Amino acid sequence: MFDRIAPAYDILNHLLSFGRDFSWRCRLADAIVKNEKLRVLDLATGTGDILITLLDRNPNIAEAVGLDISENMLAICRRKIVRRKLADRVSLVRADASTCGLAGESFDVVTMGFGIRNTPDAFKTLTEIRRLLKPGGTALILEFSMPASRILRSFYLSYLRFFVPLLGRLLSGNNHAYRYLDKSIENFHRADDFRRLMQKAGFSDVSATPLTFSVACLYQGTRPDESND
Ligand SMILES: C[S@@+](CC[C@H](N)C(=O)[O-])C[C@H]1O[C@@H](n2cnc3c(N)ncnc32)[C@H](O)[C@@H]1O
């Protein structure tokens, strides 16, 4: 599905979020520590906008890996990386985020934006993120969520159920993808529930920061450093 919508993905992303996606990515990128040389992995990197924002706002990132399952999304990402002269700090990998095969304990920060909802088992993906992080490392996950207010929620659901599939179909030519987007958001964990899932997967200091009336949420957690116990 992502292979098919790749050419229209960025424009639809900006339109359907009313441009809020820029500020969500900046919030994620600014949650990273600034005073150490870092090795960072961005899972479900897609067309690379999170990866690029991370690198632009954190010159202390020495090396970044972008991983995605869709070759067409990665192809767009690769072009942007080259155009912005970031290729010497970035490598791209095609793999499944929940069983990616990269070495364990090898990243200071693992990020994932609007991707964990698409993996078949969010808990398994969280366990994989924990495995990839160095002890003391940070996971930052951006995902859609639901407004708490009943009135806002009902507006948002109408928007998701009717307007998003319509605009998605018109601009991407794909009937299924933007219906799937609505269903996957409605069926995904609520913020408190996802926070608990992160704790169950072994993260400590887990926080959930609501963004834009809780339409999205930034989750942060730490892989505990057990050698300090
Ligand atoms: C909604 S896009 C998000 C892209 C990007 N992170 C962003 O914020 O714009 C979801 C991405 O997840 C990727 N994806 C879906 N399932 C995946 C999996 N199992 N492993 C890795 N990537 C996956 C898709 O190919 C797609 O690029």
The ligand as a Gaussian input file, in Angstrom:
#p B3LYP/6-31G(d) Opt

LIG

0 1
 C        2.433000       6.917000       7.709000
 S        4.014000       6.549000       7.057000
 C        5.091000       7.464000       8.141000
 C        6.349000       7.898000       7.466000
 C        7.215000       8.885000       8.251000
 N        7.698000       8.310000       9.487000
 C        6.477000      10.176000       8.519000
 O        6.312000      10.535000       9.687000
 O        6.064000      10.807000       7.554000
 C        4.225000       4.917000       7.610000
 C        5.472000       4.233000       7.088000
 O        5.604000       2.987000       7.759000
 C        6.150000       2.056000       6.839000
 N        5.880000       0.714000       7.358000
 C        4.690000       0.086000       7.443000
 N        4.857000      -1.109000       8.022000
 C        6.180000      -1.240000       8.297000
 C        6.965000      -2.247000       8.884000
 N        6.424000      -3.392000       9.309000
 N        8.287000      -2.037000       9.018000
 C        8.859000      -0.884000       8.579000
 N        8.157000       0.108000       8.011000
 C        6.840000      -0.064000       7.873000
 C        5.473000       2.387000       5.534000
 O        6.155000       1.879000       4.424000
 C        5.455000       3.915000       5.602000
 O        6.589000       4.472000       4.982000

